[in-house]
Amino acid sequence: MKKILLTLMFVSFLNANSQNPVQEFNFNGNLNSADNTISFLGAPVYVNDRVGTARGAIRLTNKALQVVVGDLQQANKPRTISIWVKFNAVNIPNYIVGYGTAANAQYFGLVQQASAGGNSEVVLSGWGSGNDVVTSAPLLKETWYMYSITYDGNVSKIYRNGELLKSAEGISRSTKGYILNLGKLNATTSINADIDDLKLYNVAMTDEQVMEAYNSSKPASAASAEPKSAVSTAKKVTILPASPANKSVPGETNKVMRNVEVFSQGKKIIGVNASNIGELPEGTYLIKVSN
């Protein structure tokens, strides 16, 4: 009986800690890991993070940083990398994060390609034909996004803001290397972005875990301000009546708050809501309004 209880306790412990990163970098005024055991090499510019905290994120402008991480998963072992990014330029490739060797299937990283017509390819790079996972999604400049890339030994996935963008099965990875780079793909540097909260896991997080990680780390203002601004912006696109009575008033709890979602070519545009709909490039969109 004691053996069964201990086994159950052990399994419960593993489940409870499966989302704990093996390394994380918060970039709060320094390049050290959260446990102060390792540090990125380089001299970044510190900027406000996604919640407005001074010196809470780093800005990389055609500059790369690197760190040796002994916990990086090798070969085809499961893994997850998550990172917050705000692009200051979308007309260039942004080599966000990656590690490994410039050889077939021996690399694992995240690339946001240059935007064309408002859309941009997001790439889970594995190096070599057939080893990349590629999808296209709308991209906004100066907007914070949380990216997660996962691999469970068979299935590779790309997420943005907690939502699955692309999944691919049957890609065999032979990742090899312990140097983690920001802003660099092999020997080429290309990035103009702000970076915050990089986390490395030795498990492939589930869809639910990725969404939970996003919801628990997104700015609190994003959750509360989005419905409030939806009404006033909706008047601009003539979705809702333009009556001042529909505006949210601080302290009122009996008003119906609406959520605005925007779709392009059948895909939901991640990161776009009523507060920034005016930043979309010219085009035809499907707009969904719900309570």
Summary of the structure (lengths in Angstrom):
residues: 291
radius of gyration: 20.5
end to end distance: 51.0
largest distance: 67.2
contacts: 908
relative contact order: 0.17
helix: 17%
strand: 37%
